[in-house]
Amino acid sequence: MDIEELQTFVEVADAGGVSPAALRLGVSKSIVSRRLARLETELGVQLLTRSTRGAALTEAGATFREHAAKACAEIELAREAILPAGPLRGRLRVSAPLSFGPTHFAPVVAEMARRHPQLNIQTCYSDRFVDLIAEGYDCGIRVGYLPDSNLVGRRVGPIGVQLVASPAYIKAYGSPQRPDELASHQALMQSTEVWQFMDGSKVVSVRPQGRFKADNGVALVAAAVAGLGVAYLPNCLTHDSLASKALVPIMTNYPPPPAGAYLVRPPGQHPARKIRVLTELLIEYFGKSPHFAGAAPTLPSATAP
């Protein structure tokens, strides 16, 4: 079975059609179609249903796609094992948060693309929970506190978190002094969540309540500035509002535990070199200085790779 046929099938499945897959692969649509036809003939089963709107996986195709993707990944690892210093090739799919991914992470991902011109990088920016394995991502960038999961995580930088509110909210409703007082305040949240605070060396967990929720951190900053409640947010989102006094820190005697930015990937004994390179680049920009206090990373001026 030809590895190019497997890679082409995975690309068509992920892209949702022959045309976008051909664009990703840098080949003609006719070549993609011929590879798919040979693969389906060899397997004796239809993997995709084609229409004018694109291509969709059949039930057999959905099952085969998972095995084909794993086989392609193993081939890539084998290539890296025998060519450890060669140029990065293939594709890297990354999931990153929308709230400040475009400002803080996008410049680093762009720098990686500049340094490695034979690598195709696709980044999805979203604040929703992304299932890396089910959705076919090589890795993801997570911010805050890394929950227990089967994913492998590497901390790439520190992130400061504060409880904040607007002066107008504090004037109208007062400022909570202890975690248990949050029960009488409106909390601005992304979903049903747990807020953690340090009481000396002890971690105190609180389940806040509130009528305003949004799946994006920037929207929560706007709600806090509007005086709708108290918010538990990373400093890189509230930096400007704190500097202008539109928001002020509250309950500072009970700070949140130290948080971080993490590069997470599906489980596996050996991460692909492209993931290791991205991890090292993120650490280079975020691990040695407090970029997440507010400003986006300072990148070197572009030069020819």
LINMOBEL-V754365 format. One record per pair of residues at least 12 apart in sequence whose C-alpha atoms are under 7 Angstrom apart, sorted by the first residue. I is the first residue (numbers start at 0). J is the second residue. D is the distance in Angstrom with one decimal. If there is no record, write none. Layout:
BEGIN
i = [I & I]
j = [J & J]
d = [D & D]
END
This chain:
BEGIN
i = [4 & 4 & 4 & 5 & 6 & 7 & 8 & 9 & 9 & 9 & 12 & 12 & 15 & 15 & 15 & 16 & 16 & 17 & 17 & 46 & 46 & 47 & 76 & 79 & 86 & 87 & 87 & 87 & 87 & 88 & 88 & 89 & 89 & 90 & 90 & 90 & 91 & 91 & 91 & 91 & 92 & 92 & 92 & 92 & 92 & 92 & 93 & 93 & 93 & 93 & 93 & 93 & 93 & 94 & 94 & 94 & 94 & 94 & 94 & 94 & 95 & 95 & 95 & 95 & 95 & 95 & 96 & 96 & 96 & 96 & 97 & 97 & 97 & 98 & 98 & 98 & 98 & 100 & 102 & 103 & 103 & 107 & 111 & 113 & 114 & 126 & 126 & 127 & 131 & 132 & 137 & 138 & 138 & 138 & 138 & 139 & 139 & 139 & 140 & 140 & 140 & 140 & 141 & 141 & 141 & 142 & 142 & 142 & 143 & 143 & 143 & 144 & 144 & 149 & 150 & 150 & 150 & 150 & 151 & 151 & 151 & 151 & 152 & 152 & 152 & 152 & 153 & 153 & 153 & 154 & 154 & 154 & 154 & 155 & 155 & 155 & 155 & 155 & 155 & 155 & 155 & 156 & 156 & 156 & 156 & 156 & 157 & 157 & 157 & 157 & 157 & 157 & 158 & 158 & 158 & 158 & 158 & 158 & 159 & 159 & 159 & 159 & 159 & 160 & 160 & 160 & 160 & 160 & 160 & 161 & 161 & 161 & 161 & 161 & 161 & 161 & 162 & 162 & 162 & 162 & 162 & 162 & 162 & 163 & 163 & 163 & 163 & 163 & 163 & 163 & 164 & 164 & 164 & 164 & 164 & 164 & 164 & 164 & 165 & 165 & 165 & 165 & 165 & 165 & 166 & 166 & 167 & 168 & 168 & 168 & 174 & 175 & 176 & 177 & 178 & 181 & 182 & 182 & 184 & 185 & 185 & 185 & 185 & 186 & 186 & 186 & 186 & 186 & 186 & 187 & 187 & 187 & 187 & 187 & 187 & 187 & 188 & 188 & 188 & 189 & 189 & 189 & 189 & 190 & 192 & 193 & 193 & 194 & 195 & 195 & 196 & 196 & 196 & 196 & 197 & 197 & 197 & 197 & 198 & 217 & 220 & 224 & 224 & 234 & 234 & 234 & 235 & 235 & 235 & 238 & 238 & 262 & 284]
j = [34 & 35 & 38 & 67 & 71 & 31 & 35 & 64 & 67 & 68 & 55 & 56 & 53 & 54 & 55 & 53 & 54 & 31 & 53 & 59 & 60 & 60 & 271 & 272 & 115 & 115 & 117 & 118 & 273 & 117 & 118 & 118 & 119 & 118 & 119 & 120 & 119 & 120 & 121 & 137 & 120 & 121 & 122 & 136 & 137 & 138 & 121 & 122 & 123 & 136 & 137 & 138 & 139 & 122 & 123 & 124 & 136 & 138 & 139 & 140 & 123 & 124 & 125 & 139 & 140 & 141 & 124 & 125 & 126 & 141 & 124 & 125 & 126 & 126 & 215 & 216 & 217 & 124 & 295 & 295 & 296 & 281 & 277 & 304 & 304 & 214 & 215 & 214 & 265 & 265 & 264 & 262 & 263 & 264 & 265 & 262 & 263 & 264 & 260 & 261 & 262 & 263 & 260 & 261 & 262 & 259 & 260 & 261 & 258 & 259 & 260 & 258 & 259 & 266 & 263 & 264 & 265 & 266 & 263 & 264 & 265 & 266 & 261 & 262 & 263 & 264 & 261 & 262 & 263 & 259 & 260 & 261 & 262 & 260 & 261 & 262 & 278 & 281 & 282 & 285 & 286 & 259 & 260 & 282 & 285 & 286 & 258 & 259 & 260 & 286 & 289 & 291 & 233 & 258 & 259 & 260 & 291 & 292 & 233 & 234 & 257 & 258 & 292 & 231 & 232 & 233 & 234 & 255 & 258 & 231 & 232 & 233 & 234 & 248 & 254 & 255 & 229 & 230 & 231 & 232 & 248 & 249 & 250 & 229 & 230 & 231 & 246 & 247 & 248 & 249 & 223 & 228 & 229 & 230 & 246 & 247 & 248 & 249 & 223 & 224 & 226 & 245 & 246 & 247 & 246 & 247 & 226 & 226 & 227 & 228 & 249 & 250 & 250 & 250 & 205 & 207 & 207 & 208 & 228 & 208 & 209 & 228 & 229 & 207 & 208 & 209 & 228 & 229 & 230 & 209 & 211 & 212 & 219 & 228 & 229 & 230 & 211 & 212 & 213 & 212 & 213 & 214 & 215 & 212 & 206 & 205 & 206 & 206 & 255 & 256 & 253 & 254 & 255 & 256 & 253 & 254 & 255 & 256 & 253 & 236 & 237 & 245 & 246 & 291 & 292 & 293 & 291 & 292 & 293 & 292 & 293 & 278 & 296]
d = [5.2 & 6.5 & 6.3 & 5.8 & 6.4 & 6.5 & 6.3 & 6.1 & 6.9 & 6.3 & 7.0 & 6.5 & 5.8 & 5.3 & 6.3 & 4.3 & 4.5 & 6.6 & 6.9 & 5.9 & 4.0 & 6.2 & 6.0 & 7.0 & 7.0 & 6.1 & 6.3 & 5.7 & 6.5 & 5.1 & 4.5 & 5.4 & 6.1 & 5.9 & 4.6 & 5.7 & 6.2 & 4.8 & 6.2 & 6.2 & 6.0 & 4.8 & 5.8 & 5.0 & 5.3 & 6.8 & 6.2 & 4.7 & 6.3 & 5.9 & 6.1 & 5.2 & 5.3 & 5.7 & 4.9 & 6.1 & 6.9 & 6.5 & 4.4 & 6.2 & 6.1 & 4.9 & 6.4 & 5.8 & 4.9 & 6.8 & 5.3 & 5.0 & 4.9 & 7.0 & 4.6 & 4.5 & 5.2 & 6.7 & 5.8 & 5.3 & 5.8 & 6.6 & 6.1 & 4.8 & 6.3 & 6.7 & 7.0 & 6.6 & 5.4 & 6.3 & 6.0 & 6.9 & 6.9 & 6.3 & 6.3 & 6.9 & 5.5 & 4.3 & 7.0 & 5.8 & 5.2 & 6.3 & 7.0 & 5.6 & 4.7 & 6.2 & 5.8 & 5.1 & 6.5 & 6.0 & 4.5 & 6.3 & 4.9 & 5.3 & 6.3 & 5.6 & 6.6 & 6.5 & 6.2 & 5.6 & 5.0 & 5.5 & 5.4 & 5.3 & 6.2 & 5.7 & 6.1 & 5.6 & 4.2 & 6.6 & 5.4 & 5.2 & 6.4 & 6.5 & 5.9 & 4.3 & 6.4 & 5.7 & 5.4 & 6.7 & 6.9 & 5.9 & 4.6 & 6.4 & 5.5 & 5.7 & 5.3 & 6.3 & 4.9 & 4.2 & 6.2 & 4.3 & 6.2 & 6.9 & 7.0 & 7.0 & 6.6 & 5.1 & 4.6 & 6.6 & 5.5 & 7.0 & 5.6 & 5.4 & 6.5 & 6.3 & 6.5 & 7.0 & 5.5 & 4.1 & 5.5 & 6.3 & 7.0 & 5.8 & 5.8 & 6.4 & 6.6 & 6.5 & 6.8 & 6.5 & 6.8 & 5.6 & 4.5 & 6.5 & 5.9 & 5.7 & 6.9 & 5.7 & 5.4 & 6.5 & 6.2 & 5.5 & 4.5 & 5.4 & 5.7 & 6.4 & 4.7 & 6.4 & 5.4 & 5.8 & 6.8 & 6.9 & 6.1 & 5.4 & 5.5 & 5.9 & 4.4 & 6.1 & 6.6 & 6.9 & 5.9 & 4.7 & 6.9 & 6.6 & 6.6 & 6.1 & 5.1 & 6.5 & 6.8 & 6.6 & 6.3 & 6.9 & 7.0 & 6.3 & 4.6 & 4.8 & 6.3 & 5.9 & 5.5 & 4.5 & 5.4 & 5.1 & 6.1 & 6.1 & 5.6 & 5.9 & 6.3 & 5.9 & 5.9 & 5.1 & 6.8 & 4.9 & 6.5 & 5.2 & 4.9 & 4.8 & 6.8 & 6.3 & 6.3 & 5.6 & 4.8 & 6.3 & 5.7 & 6.8 & 5.5 & 5.4 & 4.2 & 6.0 & 5.2 & 5.5 & 5.8 & 6.0 & 5.7 & 6.7 & 6.6 & 5.9 & 6.1 & 6.8 & 5.4 & 6.2 & 5.1 & 5.1 & 4.0 & 7.0 & 5.2 & 6.5 & 6.3]
END
